[in-house]
Structures are given as C-alpha cells and as structure tokens.
Amino acid sequence: MGSISAIYQRRLKRLFGYSTIAHTGFILLAFLCYNVESSKALIFYIIIYSCLTVLTFSLLINMGLSNKIQPKYLINLSATSIQNPIFAAVFSLNILAVAGIPPLAGFF
C-alpha cells in the first residue's frame, strides 16, 4: 500500500512517509515468522534501513544549507545534477537503494 501510494507523490515529505510505511511492513513481516533466521534478517534490515535513512536526511539537510533552498518538492531536485553532479549521483544511488534496486544495499 505504501509503495503504490508513493508513486504519485510530488512532495518529498509524503514520499518518504509512504516509503516508511512500506518498510515498516517489511519489518513487521519478520516479526510474524519469528525464528532465528528472521531475527538475523530483521537486525540486518534495520541496520541497512537506518543507515540509508540517515544518509537521505543528511543529504537533504546538506542541500538545504548549501543552496539556501529547502527542497520541498521533487521538482526542486531537478537542477541539482547541473549544479553539483556528485551530490546528485550520491542522492540518486541512495534513493535507488531505499527503493530496493537489486545491486544496492537496500535489496539485500
């Protein structure tokens, strides 16, 4: 439900809110089938998700401090690749990792 609702969002706050709903569902799934393997997977998932979330918000705070523009909508991030291509690449890889694209950490 959270992933489907996140597709149509334009505001960053709502996008990350729906992403959190989807990731909370994955965390609750590990609680439902409680055994040793699921608890190991739960701890690994929480560590990866926490690191990705901290990185996401630190990148957004850094962008807000350096540009003096608070990114409120996704469209505000469109000119970032021209102004700072390294920042845009790191932010894009982070978002793809949070989405769970296969070769990145969020997939595992």
C-alpha positions as a printed NumPy array, in Angstrom:
array([[  0.   ,   0.   ,   0.   ],
       [  2.796,   2.413,   0.878],
       [  4.747,   1.707,  -2.309],
       [  1.739,   2.156,  -4.566],
       [  0.775,   5.408,  -2.854],
       [  4.338,   6.72 ,  -3.091],
       [  4.341,   6.52 ,  -6.883],
       [  2.04 ,   9.524,  -7.273],
       [  3.631,  11.796,  -4.687],
       [  5.322,  15.05 ,  -5.624],
       [  6.269,  16.238,  -2.132],
       [  9.381,  14.755,  -0.548],
       [  7.86 ,  14.563,   2.923],
       [  4.939,  12.455,   1.731],
       [  7.185,  10.318,  -0.459],
       [  9.39 ,   9.419,   2.5  ],
       [  6.312,   8.909,   4.677],
       [  4.888,   6.311,   2.307],
       [  8.323,   4.727,   1.993],
       [  8.423,   4.39 ,   5.771],
       [  5.021,   2.697,   5.735],
       [  6.284,   0.147,   3.204],
       [  9.49 ,  -0.528,   5.139],
       [  7.571,  -0.896,   8.397],
       [  5.541,  -3.617,   6.711],
       [  8.742,  -5.496,   5.901],
       [  9.903,  -5.152,   9.499],
       [  6.58 ,  -6.454,  10.801],
       [  6.803,  -9.387,   8.41 ],
       [  9.965, -10.546,  10.192],
       [  8.082, -10.454,  13.497],
       [  5.289, -12.628,  12.128],
       [  7.568, -15.532,  11.217],
       [  9.746, -15.383,  14.295],
       [ 12.709, -17.735,  14.258],
       [ 16.493, -17.377,  14.354],
       [ 16.854, -16.615,  10.635],
       [ 14.129, -13.985,  10.662],
       [ 15.634, -12.246,  13.685],
       [ 19.031, -12.121,  11.944],
       [ 17.392, -10.748,   8.815],
       [ 15.45 ,  -8.221,  10.908],
       [ 18.595,  -6.883,  12.573],
       [ 20.398,  -6.68 ,   9.218],
       [ 17.422,  -4.927,   7.612],
       [ 17.091,  -2.391,  10.427],
       [ 20.816,  -1.565,  10.257],
       [ 20.745,  -1.069,   6.469],
       [ 17.48 ,   0.9  ,   6.56 ],
       [ 18.734,   3.117,   9.395],
       [ 21.966,   3.91 ,   7.557],
       [ 20.094,   4.709,   4.343],
       [ 17.593,   6.912,   6.173],
       [ 20.31 ,   8.852,   7.993],
       [ 22.153,   9.321,   4.693],
       [ 18.979,  10.515,   2.947],
       [ 18.16 ,  13.145,   5.528],
       [ 21.762,  14.278,   5.906],
       [ 21.95 ,  14.799,   2.127],
       [ 18.715,  16.793,   2.176],
       [ 19.928,  18.91 ,   5.099],
       [ 23.232,  19.476,   3.316],
       [ 21.386,  20.558,   0.191],
       [ 19.216,  22.932,   2.18 ],
       [ 22.206,  24.516,   3.895],
       [ 24.354,  24.877,   0.802],
       [ 21.667,  26.176,  -1.569],
       [ 19.608,  28.12 ,   0.974],
       [ 16.593,  26.435,  -0.659],
       [ 14.654,  23.84 ,   1.279],
       [ 13.791,  21.017,  -1.127],
       [ 10.039,  20.612,  -0.664],
       [  9.031,  19.053,  -3.979],
       [ 10.724,  16.554,  -6.257],
       [ 10.9  ,  19.189,  -8.983],
       [ 13.25 ,  21.227,  -6.745],
       [ 15.848,  18.485,  -7.169],
       [ 15.843,  18.658, -10.98 ],
       [ 18.608,  21.265, -11.361],
       [ 20.851,  19.592,  -8.798],
       [ 22.656,  17.488, -11.396],
       [ 23.802,  20.614, -13.221],
       [ 24.927,  22.475, -10.102],
       [ 26.509,  19.546,  -8.252],
       [ 26.728,  16.275, -10.218],
       [ 28.482,  14.306,  -7.457],
       [ 25.772,  15.198,  -4.95 ],
       [ 23.093,  14.251,  -7.491],
       [ 24.746,  10.888,  -8.167],
       [ 25.061,  10.051,  -4.459],
       [ 21.479,  11.131,  -3.771],
       [ 20.189,   9.103,  -6.723],
       [ 22.062,   5.982,  -5.62 ],
       [ 20.73 ,   6.453,  -2.1  ],
       [ 17.133,   6.741,  -3.286],
       [ 17.564,   3.685,  -5.505],
       [ 18.98 ,   1.771,  -2.525],
       [ 16.   ,   2.772,  -0.365],
       [ 13.71 ,   1.596,  -3.173],
       [ 15.443,  -1.817,  -3.144],
       [ 17.008,  -1.912,  -6.59 ],
       [ 18.937,  -5.244,  -6.832],
       [ 22.659,  -4.454,  -6.836],
       [ 22.383,  -1.941,  -3.97 ],
       [ 22.274,  -2.48 ,  -0.2  ],
       [ 18.514,  -1.935,   0.161],
       [ 17.83 ,  -5.039,  -1.922],
       [ 19.57 ,  -7.381,   0.471]])
